[in-house]
Every structure is written in structure tokens, then in C-alpha cells.
Amino acid sequence: MDSRKSDGWSVIVYMKILHYSLGFPPYRTGGMTKFCMDVMTEQVRKGNEVALLWPGQMKSFRKTLMIKRKNSVYGIASYEIINPLPVPYDEGIADINAFTLPVDPKSYFVFLEEFCPDVIHIHTFMGLHVEFLRAAHELGIRMVFTSHDFFALCPKVTLFRKNQICDEALNCTYCKECNATALSLRKLSLLQSPLYREIKDNRFMKILRKRHRDHFLNSDSEHKICSEGDYVSSVEEYMRLRLYYREMLSLADVVHYNSSLTRNVYERFFVPAKSVLFPVTHENIEDHRREKKFSDYKRLSYLGPQGCGKGFYLLKDALDEVWQKNKNFELNIFFHVAAPAPYMRSHDGYSYDQLGKIMENTDVLVVSSVLIDTFGYPVPEALSYGVPVIVSGTVGAKDIIPKDCGIVVDDMNSRKLAEAIISLPADRLSQMNRAILEKYQVLTIEVMNDQLMRQCYNGDTGRQEQAEEK
């Protein structure tokens, strides 16, 4: 929604906005889902008509593409794609043909002509046919793509292999190896089924999911994933898959980058006709900054998962080194490890309403990602509570850290990270806390949504209603 003044009248512009993402919670979770839900909720609150299109059931007996209206969620209209493309998550893609399967676009044309959105905001290409974007382009509907991850560039999403950033991604040299253990189409079909939506959160399925993810994120798992085996697709086929997603990117009117790091990576592969860059946020990030008291006992927190890519093992190596010299600290983690180090304090997974308590008990937050993290919500979450941060140079949210409010460690390794941690006595942490109070501007979901409307959606395309100015 936008407002302008014209001849003594207040002109309010309401928009009809269609989002495409993987679905609603609790069926879908993660940072992208959180962002999409919070943006849609804010847009509904501002009076816009909002809908979510999402990839649903893959039928084995009838392959016809259909769009099915579902019950609205929080005032957001819900539309399920029946027989979308498979959704591979971050597990990889083995059969390129299955992920580039052509489809009759008629259902997409009918849906778009009936719903008639002013703008389509695409958050991922997973599950989506290129025919959808071609149809929207032909109908003259504005399309915006937000780069939450690197799926359009890397079937494994992260551009990360064998515990380091892939240096051959441009040529797809290792794609067939890294994707060798991708989930089968049968498993992907099950994960997109109505049955799985119903049983996903029962106790047994949670145990199975955790066991699978623990193995997937284990420090050695990248080596297991990249082991030799029978490969379904060739390097040439992965290049063809890259071109498939490149066409999708080229059909977007605006590409929204959430960090300069994300932009730099994407534009090694593809330079869009128009792009904008501004950081992202979610509705639970508000201004809670206050002056904090620090002591010689240092309380560190790590909010990421157990695994190599997000830097848990790097952080552990660094703290093992610090522990040999100084035992006056602790590390709070929010998962349970089999053999925790003596400085670790393990907690159950947290929810956003617990952030205040977590930050109250945190002197410095560490975001030690080894892989390229397009943004990283823990950074603004910590700063919004006045908590200093130590951040890897591969974390996109480093863009938002003002001078003296945190430490960015480029080419981070365990030695550099240990040195950064040791360099933060109580008085320096107090200085950083004061700098956050003075310099950091908390980005709220309302302000960010206004940026989306102004810089990406082009509010002039909206529906206008005139109300007499009072």
C-alpha cells in the first residue's frame, strides 16, 4: 500500500500481491519461510490482498498441472500447485530431466488471469516450472525475485563441498559428485504429499528427521556425500539445469539481493537487467537495545546448527585453543552434542519468543559460517538487543554492522577466531555495546516492507482508492 496527495485528496494504492514460496508453517520452516510469512502478514496488515502459491502434491497416476485453492492462512489466500516440479531442499539433484520437465502452461495462464496480481514475489525456484514465469511475463505481470540462497546457481543450494566453498561452481565440475546421494524422486514425492504434511511433526518422524539431518550435517558428511558412485547426470546436464534457472532469473523484472556478498556471488554467474540491494529482517526483530554490564567471565552464544558449513566445528576448534589459556568463559549452544566440551552449555532448540532471554545471557554472539551465508538473521537479532557480534567474512549480514559494533573476520580460521574472542575483554565489550546504542539502526519489518513496495513492487501498478483528506 502506498499513499500520495493529489488535488486535496489522499490517494491510497492497494496492491494485489502473489508470493511464491515452499508453503506455510509448520509444514515448511526456515529463514526463507519466516521472511515470506512475515512480509505477507505485514502486507495484509497494510490492507493489500495477498496470496501464496506453493508446490504441493506430486501425483503418480495423474500428471496434469493444476492449481488448487486451499483455506486461507492469517488472511493470506493459499494456492497449491498439484504436480509441481520436485522440491530437492538442500539434498541435491540427480535426475536433471525430472527437474526441467516441460508442462502445458494453460493452468498457469488461467490462474494468473483469474487472480490478476499486480506483482509476483518469488522467493525460490524450487518446485516451480519456467512456464509459470513465461506466462507471467507474457501477461505483463511484474516479477520480483529475492535471493535467499544459491539454489539457482547450485543444486545443493550452498556452493559448498568437502568442507569448503566450491571453487569450480561456474563450470559444474563437481556437481555430479556432490549430488550423487540426492533423495530419490519417490522420497521427494512422499515429502510433498498431504500424508507427510499430517505426520511431519509426530514424535517418530521428528526422530527420523533429526537422525537424517545430524548425519547430513556431521563434519564428515560432505566427504560421504561427495564419494564416488553411480551418477545419473553429467556435467553437461548440470550446465543445462543452470541455464534453466538462468532463464527464470532473466524473466524477473527486479532481483532483490539481501547483501553485497550475495550480489557478488550471483553476478559471477548472471547479471540481471535490474537489481536492488537492501538487507532483510523479520517481525521479531525490534529495538530492544540497552546498556549491558560485562564481567571478566565471558558468555558466548552460537545460534546455528551443529555442522561444518555454519561453522560449529570451526568455533569448537577455536574455543578448544582458548580453553588451554583461559577457562573464564562459556558457550551456549541450542542443540545437544554427544560429547560436549567442558565450556559448552547445551540447551534445547529455541523459539523467537525466547530471543530476549537468550540475548540477556549473551555477551557476544558468534556467527562463524564457513560457507557463504547470504544474510544471517542472528546478526541483526543480536544487535537489536545491544549484543556485540563476531562474524565470518562469508556472512552477508556483515553489511549492517557499523564500525566498532562487532568484529568481521575475513578468511576466518580457528586461530583468527580464537584471537578475535580473546581480544574482547569486558571494557571493549562495553565500548561495542555503547557503539551499538549510538550507531545501529534497527530495521523493522514495516520499514523493510516499505522498501519492497517502493524499490521492487512499483506501487504505481496498484489499485487506487481515493479518500477525502481530513
C-alpha positions in Angstrom: 0.0 0.0 0.0 1.2 3.5 -0.9 -0.3 6.9 -0.3 0.1 10.2 -2.2 -1.7 13.5 -2.2 -3.5 14.8 -5.4 -5.7 17.9 -5.6 -6.6 17.8 -1.9 -7.3 14.1 -2.0 -5.3 11.4 -0.3 -4.7 8.6 -2.9 -4.1 5.2 -1.3 -2.7 2.5 -3.5 -3.6 -1.1 -2.6 -1.8 -3.9 -4.3 -2.7 -7.5 -5.2 0.4 -9.4 -4.4 1.2 -13.1 -5.2 4.1 -14.7 -3.4 5.7 -18.0 -4.4 7.5 -19.9 -1.7 7.6 -23.5 -0.4 4.4 -23.2 1.8 3.1 -22.3 5.2 4.4 -23.3 8.7 4.5 -25.8 10.3 4.9 -27.8 7.1 7.6 -25.5 5.9 10.2 -23.9 8.2 13.5 -22.0 8.0 14.6 -18.5 7.3 13.1 -18.1 3.9 9.7 -19.3 5.1 10.0 -16.9 8.1 10.8 -14.0 5.9 8.0 -14.8 3.4 5.4 -15.2 6.2 6.3 -12.0 8.0 6.3 -10.0 4.8 2.9 -11.4 3.7 1.4 -10.8 7.2 2.7 -7.1 7.2 1.3 -6.6 3.7 -2.1 -7.9 4.8 -2.0 -5.6 7.8 -1.4 -2.7 5.5 -4.6 -3.5 3.5 -3.1 -5.4 0.5 -4.7 -8.5 -1.0 -2.0 -11.2 -0.6 -1.8 -14.8 -1.7 0.8 -17.6 -1.6 1.4 -20.1 -4.4 3.3 -23.2 -3.3 4.4 -26.6 -4.6 2.3 -29.4 -3.3 1.4 -32.9 -4.2 3.1 -34.9 -6.9 0.5 -37.4 -8.1 1.8 -40.7 -9.5 -1.3 -41.5 -11.5 -2.4 -38.2 -13.0 0.4 -35.8 -14.0 -1.8 -32.8 -15.2 -0.7 -29.5 -13.7 -3.5 -27.9 -11.6 -3.8 -25.0 -9.2 -6.0 -25.8 -6.2 -7.4 -23.2 -3.8 -6.9 -24.1 -0.1 -8.1 -22.5 3.1 -6.6 -19.0 3.8 -4.0 -18.7 6.5 -3.8 -15.4 8.6 -5.8 -13.6 5.8 -3.4 -14.9 3.1 -5.0 -16.8 0.2 -3.4 -20.2 -0.3 -3.0 -21.9 -3.7 -1.4 -25.3 -4.0 0.3 -26.4 -7.3 -0.7 -30.0 -8.0 2.1 -31.8 -9.9 4.8 -29.2 -9.5 8.5 -29.9 -10.1 10.2 -31.8 -7.2 11.5 -29.8 -4.3 15.0 -31.0 -3.5 15.7 -28.9 -0.4 19.5 -28.9 0.1 19.8 -32.6 -0.6 20.8 -32.2 -4.3 19.5 -33.1 -7.7 20.5 -36.3 -9.5 17.9 -36.5 -12.4 18.1 -33.3 -14.4 15.2 -34.3 -16.7 12.8 -34.6 -13.7 13.6 -31.0 -12.6 13.3 -29.4 -16.1 10.2 -31.3 -17.2 8.1 -29.2 -19.7 4.5 -28.6 -18.8 1.4 -27.3 -20.5 1.2 -23.7 -19.2 -2.6 -23.4 -19.6 -3.3 -23.8 -15.9 -0.8 -21.1 -15.1 -2.4 -18.7 -17.6 -5.9 -19.4 -16.3 -4.8 -18.9 -12.7 -2.9 -15.7 -13.3 -5.7 -14.2 -15.4 -8.2 -15.0 -12.7 -6.2 -13.9 -9.7 -4.7 -11.0 -11.7 -1.8 -10.0 -9.4 -0.1 -6.6 -9.7 3.2 -8.2 -8.7 4.6 -11.7 -8.1 7.3 -12.0 -5.5 9.3 -15.2 -6.0 11.4 -16.5 -3.0 12.7 -19.7 -4.6 12.6 -21.6 -7.9 12.3 -24.9 -6.2 9.2 -26.8 -7.5 8.4 -24.0 -10.0 8.2 -24.6 -13.7 9.8 -22.0 -16.0 6.4 -21.9 -17.8 5.0 -20.0 -14.8 7.4 -17.2 -15.3 6.9 -17.2 -19.1 3.2 -16.9 -18.6 3.5 -14.1 -16.1 5.9 -12.3 -18.4 3.6 -12.7 -21.4 0.7 -11.3 -19.3 2.9 -8.3 -18.3 2.9 -9.0 -14.6 5.8 -7.6 -12.7 8.0 -10.2 -11.1 10.5 -9.8 -8.2 13.0 -12.4 -7.1 14.6 -12.3 -3.6 17.9 -14.2 -3.4 17.6 -16.1 -0.1 20.1 -18.8 -1.1 22.1 -20.1 -4.1 19.7 -22.7 -5.4 19.6 -21.0 -8.9 23.4 -21.5 -9.1 24.0 -24.7 -7.1 21.7 -27.7 -6.9 23.0 -28.3 -3.3 22.0 -24.7 -2.5 25.2 -23.7 -0.6 28.0 -23.7 -3.2 29.8 -25.7 -0.5 31.7 -29.1 -0.9 34.2 -31.0 1.1 34.0 -28.5 3.9 34.9 -25.5 1.8 33.4 -23.1 -0.7 33.3 -24.8 -4.2 35.9 -23.2 -6.5 34.5 -24.9 -9.6 30.9 -23.9 -9.4 31.0 -21.9 -12.6 31.9 -25.0 -14.6 29.7 -27.5 -12.7 32.8 -29.6 -12.5 31.9 -31.4 -9.3 28.1 -31.2 -9.5 27.6 -34.9 -10.5 29.7 -36.0 -7.5 28.1 -33.6 -4.9 24.6 -34.6 -6.0 25.3 -38.4 -6.1 23.3 -39.0 -2.9 20.3 -36.8 -3.7 17.0 -38.0 -2.5 15.1 -40.2 -4.9 12.1 -38.9 -6.8 10.0 -41.3 -4.8 11.2 -39.9 -1.5 10.7 -36.3 -2.7 7.2 -37.2 -3.8 6.5 -38.5 -0.3 7.8 -35.3 1.3 5.5 -33.3 -0.9 2.4 -35.4 -0.1 -0.6 -34.5 2.0 0.2 -37.5 4.3 3.6 -36.2 5.1 2.1 -32.8 6.0 0.0 -34.5 8.6 2.6 -36.7 10.1 5.7 -34.5 9.8 5.6 -33.3 13.4 4.7 -36.5 15.2 7.4 -37.9 17.5 8.6 -40.7 15.3 9.0 -38.5 12.2 10.9 -35.9 14.3 13.4 -38.6 15.4 13.9 -39.8 11.8 14.3 -36.3 10.6 16.8 -35.4 13.3 18.8 -38.6 12.6 19.0 -37.8 8.9 19.9 -34.1 9.4 22.5 -35.0 12.1 24.2 -37.3 9.6 23.8 -34.8 6.8 25.4 -32.0 8.9 28.1 -34.2 10.5 31.6 -32.9 10.0 32.4 -35.8 7.7 29.2 -35.9 5.8 30.4 -33.7 2.9 33.0 -36.3 2.2 30.4 -39.1 2.3 28.1 -37.1 0.0 30.9 -36.4 -2.5 32.1 -40.0 -2.5 32.4 -41.9 -5.8 29.3 -43.7 -7.0 26.9 -44.1 -9.9 26.0 -40.7 -11.2 22.7 -40.1 -13.0 23.6 -36.8 -14.7 26.6 -35.4 -16.5 28.4 -32.1 -16.2 26.7 -31.0 -19.4 23.3 -31.8 -17.9 24.1 -29.7 -14.9 25.0 -26.9 -17.1 21.7 -27.3 -18.8 20.0 -27.1 -15.4 21.9 -23.9 -14.7 20.6 -22.4 -18.0 17.0 -23.4 -16.9 17.3 -21.3 -13.8 19.2 -18.6 -15.6 16.1 -18.1 -17.8 14.0 -17.8 -14.7 16.3 -15.1 -13.3 16.3 -13.3 -16.7 12.4 -13.2 -16.6 12.4 -11.4 -13.3 11.9 -7.6 -13.6 13.9 -7.0 -10.4 16.4 -9.1 -8.5 16.5 -8.2 -4.8 19.8 -9.0 -3.2 19.8 -9.2 0.6 23.6 -8.4 0.9 26.5 -7.2 -1.2 28.1 -10.7 -0.7 25.0 -12.3 -2.3 25.1 -9.9 -5.2 28.8 -10.5 -5.8 28.3 -14.3 -5.9 25.2 -14.2 -8.2 26.8 -11.8 -10.6 29.7 -14.1 -11.2 27.1 -16.3 -12.9 24.4 -13.8 -14.1 24.0 -10.1 -14.2 20.3 -9.1 -14.1 18.9 -6.2 -16.1 17.8 -4.5 -12.8 18.7 -5.3 -9.2 18.3 -3.6 -5.8 20.3 -4.3 -2.6 18.9 -3.9 0.9 19.0 -6.1 4.0 16.2 -8.2 5.2 14.6 -8.7 8.6 11.6 -10.4 10.3 8.8 -9.3 12.6 10.5 -10.4 15.8 13.4 -8.0 15.3 12.5 -4.8 17.1 14.5 -2.2 19.0 15.5 -3.8 22.4 18.9 -2.1 22.7 20.0 -1.3 26.1 23.2 -0.8 28.1 24.7 -4.1 29.1 27.0 -4.9 32.0 30.0 -7.1 31.3 32.5 -9.0 33.5 35.6 -11.0 33.1 33.5 -14.1 32.7 32.5 -14.1 29.0 29.2 -15.7 27.8 29.3 -16.6 24.2 26.4 -17.8 22.2 26.1 -19.7 18.9 22.6 -19.9 17.3 23.4 -22.0 14.3 23.1 -25.8 13.8 25.6 -28.5 14.6 27.6 -28.9 11.4 30.6 -27.8 9.4 29.0 -25.4 7.0 27.6 -23.0 9.6 31.0 -23.1 11.5 30.2 -25.0 14.7 33.3 -27.2 14.4 35.5 -24.2 13.5 34.2 -22.4 16.6 34.8 -25.5 18.7 38.4 -25.7 17.5 38.9 -22.0 18.3 37.5 -22.3 21.8 39.5 -25.5 22.5 42.5 -23.3 21.9 41.2 -20.5 24.1 40.4 -23.0 26.8 44.0 -24.0 27.1 44.9 -20.4 28.1 41.8 -19.1 29.8 38.8 -21.0 31.2 36.8 -18.0 32.1 34.1 -18.3 29.5 31.2 -20.5 28.4 29.5 -21.2 25.0 25.7 -21.5 24.8 24.5 -23.8 22.0 20.9 -24.8 21.2 21.3 -28.5 20.4 22.8 -31.4 22.2 26.1 -33.0 21.3 27.3 -36.5 22.2 30.5 -35.3 23.9 30.3 -31.6 24.8 33.4 -29.7 25.7 33.6 -28.5 29.3 32.8 -24.9 28.3 29.6 -25.8 26.4 26.2 -25.2 27.9 23.7 -27.2 25.8 20.1 -26.1 25.5 17.0 -27.3 23.6 16.1 -25.6 20.4 14.7 -22.1 20.9 11.8 -20.2 19.5 11.7 -16.5 18.6 9.9 -15.5 21.8 12.9 -16.8 23.7 15.4 -14.4 22.0 15.2 -11.8 24.7 16.2 -14.3 27.4 19.0 -15.7 25.2 20.4 -12.2 24.5 20.1 -11.2 28.1 22.5 -14.1 28.9 24.9 -13.4 25.9 27.9 -11.1 26.0 29.0 -11.8 22.4 27.3 -13.7 19.6 29.5 -15.7 17.2 28.4 -16.3 13.6 31.3 -18.4 12.3 29.9 -19.7 8.9 32.4 -21.4 6.7 30.0 -21.5 3.7 28.7 -18.3 2.1 25.7 -17.2 4.2 23.5 -14.9 2.0 22.5 -12.9 5.1 22.3 -14.5 8.6 19.4 -13.4 10.9 21.4 -13.9 14.2 23.4 -10.8 13.4 20.5 -8.3 13.4 18.9 -10.3 16.2 21.9 -9.8 18.5 22.5 -6.1 17.5 18.8 -5.3 18.2 19.5 -6.3 21.8 22.8 -4.4 22.0 24.9 -7.6 21.9 28.3 -7.3 20.1 29.0 -9.8 17.3 31.9 -11.7 15.9 31.1 -12.6 12.2 32.9 -14.5 9.5 33.6 -12.6 6.3 31.4 -15.1 4.5 28.3 -13.8 6.3 26.2 -11.4 4.2 24.9 -9.6 7.3 28.3 -8.1 7.9 27.0 -5.2 5.7 24.8 -4.0 8.5 27.4 -3.9 11.3 28.5 -0.3 12.0 32.1 0.4 12.9 33.1 -0.7 16.5 29.8 -2.7 16.9 31.4 -6.0 16.1 34.3 -7.8 14.5 34.3 -9.2 11.0 37.0 -11.9 10.5 37.9 -12.3 6.8 39.3 -15.7 5.8 38.3 -17.0 9.2 40.1 -20.0 10.6 40.3 -21.3 14.2 43.4 -19.2 15.1 41.9 -16.0 13.8 38.6 -16.7 15.6 40.4 -17.5 18.8 42.3 -14.2 18.6 39.1 -12.3 18.0 37.5 -13.9 21.1 40.5 -13.2 23.2 40.6 -9.6 22.0 37.2 -8.8 23.8 37.8 -8.1 27.5 34.9 -6.6 29.4 35.8 -2.9 28.8 36.0 -3.4 25.0 32.6 -5.2 25.0 31.2 -2.2 26.9 32.5 0.1 24.2 31.0 -2.0 21.5 27.7 -2.1 23.3 27.7 1.7 23.6 28.6 1.9 19.9 25.5 -0.2 19.0 23.3 2.1 21.0 24.7 5.1 19.2 25.1 3.9 15.6 23.0 0.8 14.8 19.6 1.4 13.2 17.2 -1.5 13.8 15.4 -2.4 10.6 11.8 -3.3 11.3 9.5 -5.4 9.1 7.3 -2.4 8.5 10.3 -0.3 7.2 11.6 -3.2 5.1 8.2 -3.8 3.6 8.0 -0.1 2.6 11.4 -0.6 0.8 10.0 -3.7 -1.0 7.0 -1.7 -2.2 9.0 1.3 -3.2 12.0 -0.3 -4.8 10.7 -3.6 -6.1 6.9 -3.7 -6.4 6.4 -0.3 -8.1 3.3 0.8 -6.3 2.0 2.7 -9.3 0.7 -0.6 -10.7 -1.6 -1.0 -7.7 -5.3 -0.4 -7.3 -6.2 3.1 -6.2 -8.9 4.3 -4.0 -9.4 7.9 -3.2 -10.5 9.1 0.2 -11.2 12.7 1.0 -8.4 14.2 3.0 -9.4 15.2 6.5 
